[in-house]
Amino acid sequence: MRERLPALVAALWWGSLSSIGFLAVPLLFAHLPTPAMAGTLAAKLFAAQTWVSVVCCMGLLLISRPKMAVTPYPWARAAMLFIVGGLLLALVVQYGVSPRIVARQDLKFWHGLGTLLYTLQWACALVTLWHTLRKSQPPQD
């Protein structure tokens, strides 16, 4: 079970980003009466998604951290940059971009930047998931 835990956490991270960003939020804008109502709910969904991302990234970092300079997971070193990058992107979107979108400050620019950063976070999660699923030889002692 322990060897499958990183893949499960990475799948939760990537799947939650996919379902919120590419399914739930577009459906809000398609079916709610006004864009303002959809935007309010979308902001709450994205805020919740940020915390899912933070928990998943921190979990992956804790699971994959090197012990005595050698990590038991061959994928960990390759994925570390993407895990940290995804974590930072989630926090930048939540605390740097989202408040400006909610305040309707230069909406086109901030929405475009937020979409780009969210997509990059999604890509980081996908690469991390891909690395956790790779078949590799166990470390030789």
GIHUCOR-V138360 format. One record per residue. N is the residue number from 0. RES is the residue in three letters. PHI is phi in whole degrees, -180 to 180 (none if undefined). D_LAST is the distance of its C-alpha to the last C-alpha in whole Angstrom. Layout:
n: (N	N)
res: (RES	RES)
phi: (PHI	PHI)
d_last: (D_LAST	D_LAST)
This chain:
n: (0	1	2	3	4	5	6	7	8	9	10	11	12	13	14	15	16	17	18	19	20	21	22	23	24	25	26	27	28	29	30	31	32	33	34	35	36	37	38	39	40	41	42	43	44	45	46	47	48	49	50	51	52	53	54	55	56	57	58	59	60	61	62	63	64	65	66	67	68	69	70	71	72	73	74	75	76	77	78	79	80	81	82	83	84	85	86	87	88	89	90	91	92	93	94	95	96	97	98	99	100	101	102	103	104	105	106	107	108	109	110	111	112	113	114	115	116	117	118	119	120	121	122	123	124	125	126	127	128	129	130	131	132	133	134	135	136	137	138	139	140)
res: (MET	ARG	GLU	ARG	LEU	PRO	ALA	LEU	VAL	ALA	ALA	LEU	TRP	TRP	GLY	SER	LEU	SER	SER	ILE	GLY	PHE	LEU	ALA	VAL	PRO	LEU	LEU	PHE	ALA	HIS	LEU	PRO	THR	PRO	ALA	MET	ALA	GLY	THR	LEU	ALA	ALA	LYS	LEU	PHE	ALA	ALA	GLN	THR	TRP	VAL	SER	VAL	VAL	CYS	CYS	MET	GLY	LEU	LEU	LEU	ILE	SER	ARG	PRO	LYS	MET	ALA	VAL	THR	PRO	TYR	PRO	TRP	ALA	ARG	ALA	ALA	MET	LEU	PHE	ILE	VAL	GLY	GLY	LEU	LEU	LEU	ALA	LEU	VAL	VAL	GLN	TYR	GLY	VAL	SER	PRO	ARG	ILE	VAL	ALA	ARG	GLN	ASP	LEU	LYS	PHE	TRP	HIS	GLY	LEU	GLY	THR	LEU	LEU	TYR	THR	LEU	GLN	TRP	ALA	CYS	ALA	LEU	VAL	THR	LEU	TRP	HIS	THR	LEU	ARG	LYS	SER	GLN	PRO	PRO	GLN	ASP)
phi: (none	-60	-71	-94	-58	-59	-66	-65	-67	-64	-66	-62	-61	-66	-66	-69	-62	-64	-70	-74	-73	-112	-129	-65	-65	-59	-67	-59	-69	-79	-118	-84	-63	-132	-61	-64	-64	-64	-64	-63	-68	-61	-61	-69	-64	-66	-65	-64	-63	-58	-70	-62	-62	-61	-64	-64	-64	-64	-62	-63	-65	-69	-65	-97	-62	-65	-112	56	70	-130	-88	-73	-108	-62	-78	-61	-64	-67	-88	-54	-60	-73	-66	-64	-61	-63	-62	-65	-61	-60	-70	-65	-63	-66	-104	-108	-96	-56	-60	-75	-69	-61	-79	58	-89	42	-55	-62	-65	-69	-66	-63	-65	-61	-63	-62	-67	-64	-65	-65	-63	-60	-65	-61	-65	-65	-63	-62	-59	-58	-65	-72	-92	-62	-82	-144	-70	-64	-60	-85	-90)
d_last: (22	19	18	21	23	22	24	27	27	27	30	32	32	33	35	37	38	39	41	43	43	44	46	47	48	50	52	53	55	56	58	59	62	62	59	59	58	55	54	54	52	50	49	48	46	44	44	42	40	39	38	36	34	34	32	30	29	28	26	24	23	23	20	18	19	16	14	13	14	11	12	11	14	14	17	18	18	21	23	23	26	28	27	29	31	32	33	35	37	38	39	41	43	43	45	46	47	48	51	52	52	54	56	57	57	57	56	55	53	51	50	49	47	45	45	43	41	40	40	37	35	35	34	31	30	30	28	26	26	26	22	21	22	20	18	15	12	9	6	4	0)
